[in-house]
Amino acid sequence: MPQQPLEHGHSQEQIRARLARGPRVSYLRDLVFGGIDGAVTTFAIVAGVVGADLSPRIVLILGAANLLADGFSMAAANYSSTRTEVDEYAHLRAMEERHIDTTPDGEREEVRQILHAKGFDGDTLRQAVKLITANRDRWIDMMMADEHGLQPVQRSPVKAAGATFAAFIVCGSVPLAPFVFSLDASIATSTVLTGITFFIIGSTRSRWSPLAWWRAGANTTMIGLAAAAVAYVVGNLLARL
């Protein structure tokens, strides 16, 4: 089995430069979430309207309204949830700072037990506790990570919301594109373009997933088209009432 290439170098200079840059904040999940939801919801509207045998102009009106309203709604929701994460981190960090000021011995005991659970013992444990608690920021960082499960790298609520909105608009525009250029466009054309969009999103996601690119792409495509099929069937049934 061929060995996969390493993602980065491991010389002293390469390691020093990489660590000096610090950890990078990823907004991949915001892009994937916004892209999938934009394509699914807009295509579901297209499929539902076509299934109900309504005018293609209705497709454009409802699709455009969904792009702006639902896209903004998702961005606002993502901003609020990410803002909550940032506020939670700030609240817990302030709490740890207060605890270190009021009960430093108790906080040192927490560090000791955390390190003991990691396999430290004897003189090694005592030296590790002394070293960590000698620096206030390092001490608090450890408590945030090991006691609360939170990392110091925080995502920007504005950038998270912006990534979601941009991905929603771009991917959500795909199902509407055929009807923008021609009101006589068919649902088949919209389906093919949307399916390709789903596959691109899924296969791109595989770069950060253990799944093969084609499997991740096919999985995302099936989920998206299944949601659209439900909307088409519902629209078709309602048109018969």
C-alpha positions as CSV (number, residue, x, y, z in Angstrom):
1,M,0.0,0.0,0.0
2,P,1.6,3.3,-1.0
3,Q,2.4,5.7,1.8
4,Q,0.4,8.9,1.8
5,P,2.4,12.2,1.7
6,L,2.7,14.1,5.0
7,E,0.7,17.2,5.3
8,H,3.7,19.3,6.6
9,G,7.4,19.1,7.2
10,H,9.1,18.1,10.5
11,S,12.5,19.8,10.4
12,Q,13.3,22.1,13.3
13,E,12.9,25.2,11.1
14,Q,9.5,24.0,9.7
15,I,8.2,23.1,13.1
16,R,9.3,26.4,14.6
17,A,7.7,28.4,11.8
18,R,4.5,26.5,12.0
19,L,4.1,26.8,15.7
20,A,5.0,30.5,15.6
21,R,2.0,31.1,13.3
22,G,-0.2,29.5,15.9
23,P,-3.3,27.4,15.3
24,R,-5.6,28.5,12.4
25,V,-9.3,29.1,12.8
26,S,-11.4,27.0,10.4
27,Y,-14.7,28.2,9.0
28,L,-15.1,25.0,6.9
29,R,-18.2,23.8,8.8
30,D,-19.8,27.2,8.2
31,L,-19.2,27.0,4.5
32,V,-20.4,23.4,4.2
33,F,-23.4,24.0,6.4
34,G,-24.4,27.1,4.4
35,G,-23.8,25.5,1.0
36,I,-25.7,22.4,1.7
37,D,-28.7,24.2,3.3
38,G,-28.8,26.8,0.5
39,A,-28.8,24.2,-2.3
40,V,-31.3,21.9,-0.4
41,T,-33.8,24.5,0.5
42,T,-33.8,26.4,-2.8
43,F,-34.0,23.2,-4.8
44,A,-36.8,22.0,-2.6
45,I,-38.7,25.1,-3.4
46,V,-38.0,24.6,-7.1
47,A,-39.1,21.0,-6.9
48,G,-42.2,21.8,-4.9
49,V,-43.4,24.5,-7.2
50,V,-42.7,22.4,-10.3
51,G,-44.4,19.5,-8.6
52,A,-47.5,21.7,-8.0
53,D,-47.4,22.7,-11.7
54,L,-47.1,26.4,-10.9
55,S,-45.7,29.1,-13.2
56,P,-41.9,29.2,-13.6
57,R,-42.1,32.9,-12.4
58,I,-43.2,31.5,-9.1
59,V,-40.0,29.5,-9.0
60,L,-38.0,32.7,-9.3
61,I,-40.0,34.7,-6.9
62,L,-40.0,32.1,-4.1
63,G,-36.5,31.0,-4.8
64,A,-35.1,34.6,-4.6
65,A,-37.1,35.2,-1.5
66,N,-35.7,32.1,0.1
67,L,-32.1,33.0,-0.9
68,L,-32.3,36.4,0.9
69,A,-34.6,35.6,3.8
70,D,-33.4,32.1,4.7
71,G,-29.8,33.0,3.9
72,F,-29.9,36.0,6.3
73,S,-31.7,33.9,8.9
74,M,-29.1,31.2,8.9
75,A,-26.3,33.7,9.0
76,A,-27.9,35.5,12.0
77,A,-28.5,32.2,13.8
78,N,-24.8,31.2,13.2
79,Y,-23.7,34.6,14.4
80,S,-25.7,34.1,17.6
81,S,-24.5,30.6,18.3
82,T,-20.9,31.5,17.6
83,R,-21.2,34.6,19.8
84,T,-22.6,32.3,22.5
85,E,-19.5,30.1,22.3
86,V,-17.2,33.2,22.6
87,D,-19.2,34.5,25.6
88,E,-19.2,31.1,27.3
89,Y,-15.4,30.9,27.0
90,A,-15.0,34.4,28.4
91,H,-17.3,33.6,31.3
92,L,-15.6,30.4,32.2
93,R,-12.1,32.0,31.9
94,A,-13.1,34.8,34.2
95,M,-14.4,32.2,36.7
96,E,-11.1,30.3,36.6
97,E,-9.2,33.6,37.1
98,R,-11.4,34.3,40.2
99,H,-10.9,30.8,41.6
100,I,-7.1,31.1,41.2
101,D,-7.2,34.4,43.1
102,T,-9.4,33.1,45.9
103,T,-8.5,29.4,46.2
104,P,-5.1,28.8,44.6
105,D,-4.5,25.6,46.5
106,G,-7.7,24.1,45.3
107,E,-6.9,25.0,41.7
108,R,-3.4,23.5,42.1
109,E,-5.0,20.3,43.3
110,E,-7.2,20.3,40.2
111,V,-4.1,20.5,38.1
112,R,-2.4,17.7,40.1
113,Q,-5.4,15.4,39.6
114,I,-5.7,16.2,35.9
115,L,-2.0,15.4,35.3
116,H,-2.2,12.3,37.5
117,A,-5.0,11.0,35.3
118,K,-2.7,11.5,32.3
119,G,-0.1,9.2,33.9
120,F,2.1,11.7,35.8
121,D,3.3,10.5,39.2
122,G,5.8,11.2,42.0
123,D,8.4,13.9,41.5
124,T,7.5,14.2,37.8
125,L,3.9,15.1,38.8
126,R,5.1,17.6,41.5
127,Q,7.5,19.3,39.0
128,A,4.8,19.5,36.3
129,V,2.3,21.0,38.7
130,K,4.8,23.6,39.8
131,L,5.8,24.4,36.2
132,I,2.3,24.9,35.0
133,T,1.0,26.9,37.9
134,A,4.1,29.2,37.8
135,N,2.5,30.9,34.7
136,R,-1.0,32.3,35.2
137,D,-2.0,32.2,31.5
138,R,-0.6,28.7,31.0
139,W,-2.4,27.6,34.2
140,I,-5.8,29.0,33.0
141,D,-5.3,27.6,29.5
142,M,-4.9,24.2,30.9
143,M,-8.0,24.4,33.1
144,M,-10.0,25.7,30.2
145,A,-8.9,22.8,28.0
146,D,-8.9,19.9,30.5
147,E,-11.7,20.9,32.9
148,H,-14.1,22.6,30.5
149,G,-13.0,21.1,27.1
150,L,-12.5,24.6,25.5
151,Q,-9.6,25.8,23.4
152,P,-8.2,29.3,23.4
153,V,-8.6,29.7,19.6
154,Q,-12.0,31.3,19.1
155,R,-14.0,31.7,15.9
156,S,-15.1,35.1,14.8
157,P,-19.0,35.4,14.9
158,V,-18.9,37.8,12.0
159,K,-16.7,35.7,9.8
160,A,-18.7,32.5,10.7
161,A,-22.0,34.3,9.7
162,G,-20.4,35.7,6.6
163,A,-19.1,32.3,5.5
164,T,-22.6,30.8,6.0
165,F,-24.4,33.5,4.1
166,A,-21.9,33.5,1.2
167,A,-22.1,29.8,0.8
168,F,-25.9,29.8,1.1
169,I,-26.2,32.4,-1.7
170,V,-23.7,30.8,-4.1
171,C,-24.9,27.2,-3.8
172,G,-28.6,28.2,-3.4
173,S,-28.4,30.1,-6.7
174,V,-27.6,27.0,-8.6
175,P,-31.1,25.4,-8.7
176,L,-32.5,28.8,-9.8
177,A,-29.9,29.5,-12.6
178,P,-31.7,27.6,-15.4
179,F,-34.9,29.5,-14.7
180,V,-33.1,32.8,-14.6
181,F,-31.7,32.3,-18.1
182,S,-34.9,30.7,-19.5
183,L,-38.4,30.4,-18.0
184,D,-38.8,27.3,-20.2
185,A,-36.0,25.5,-18.3
186,S,-36.8,22.0,-17.0
187,I,-36.6,20.5,-13.5
188,A,-34.2,18.0,-15.0
189,T,-31.6,20.7,-15.8
190,S,-32.0,22.2,-12.3
191,T,-31.7,18.7,-10.8
192,V,-28.4,17.9,-12.6
193,L,-26.8,21.2,-11.7
194,T,-27.9,20.9,-8.1
195,G,-26.7,17.3,-7.9
196,I,-23.3,18.4,-9.2
197,T,-23.2,21.1,-6.5
198,F,-24.0,18.6,-3.8
199,F,-21.3,16.3,-5.0
200,I,-18.7,19.2,-5.1
201,I,-19.6,20.2,-1.5
202,G,-19.4,16.6,-0.3
203,S,-16.2,15.7,-2.1
204,T,-14.5,18.9,-0.9
205,R,-15.5,18.0,2.7
206,S,-13.7,14.7,2.3
207,R,-10.4,16.6,2.5
208,W,-11.0,16.9,6.3
209,S,-12.8,13.6,6.6
210,P,-11.8,9.9,6.6
211,L,-14.3,9.2,3.8
212,A,-13.1,8.8,0.2
213,W,-13.9,11.9,-1.9
214,W,-16.4,10.0,-4.1
215,R,-18.1,8.5,-1.1
216,A,-18.5,11.8,0.7
217,G,-19.7,13.4,-2.5
218,A,-22.2,10.7,-3.2
219,N,-23.5,10.8,0.5
220,T,-24.1,14.5,0.3
221,T,-25.8,14.2,-3.1
222,M,-28.2,11.5,-1.9
223,I,-29.2,13.5,1.2
224,G,-29.8,16.7,-0.8
225,L,-31.8,15.0,-3.6
226,A,-33.8,13.0,-1.1
227,A,-34.9,16.3,0.6
228,A,-35.9,17.7,-2.8
229,A,-37.8,14.6,-3.8
230,V,-39.9,14.9,-0.7
231,A,-40.7,18.5,-1.6
232,Y,-41.6,17.5,-5.2
233,V,-44.0,14.8,-4.0
234,V,-45.6,17.1,-1.5
235,G,-46.1,19.8,-4.1
236,N,-47.5,17.3,-6.6
237,L,-50.0,15.9,-4.0
238,L,-51.1,19.4,-3.0
239,A,-51.7,20.3,-6.6
240,R,-54.2,17.4,-6.8
241,L,-56.3,18.6,-3.9
